[in-house]
Amino acid sequence: MQKLLLALLVTIGLSFNAYAAVDLNTASKAELESLKGVGPAKADAIIEYRKKSGGFKSVNDLDNVPGFGEKTVEGLKKEVTVGAAKS
């Protein structure tokens, strides 16, 4: 029983460590679509915005992407990050 409990705890711990925020400047369309509330059209809008603007400087830049309102941006803040923009 102790071994089973230990195995369960290790598995749960590994799943929490595997979580990584999606980088708005480097994520693929599929990675963007994995975010809650982001479908194909919104993923395309993110990709188009980062091409035209040179990338996201902060998560709040999502406010400038068509289809994203304040509530959606607020909900995504825990799931996304902004790294260096691709050149």
Secondary structure, 3 states (H helix, E strand, C coil): CHHHHHHHHHHHHHHHHHCCCEECCCCCHHHHHCCCCCCHHHHHHHHHHHHHHCCCCCHHHHHHCCCCCHHHHHHHCCCEECCCCCC
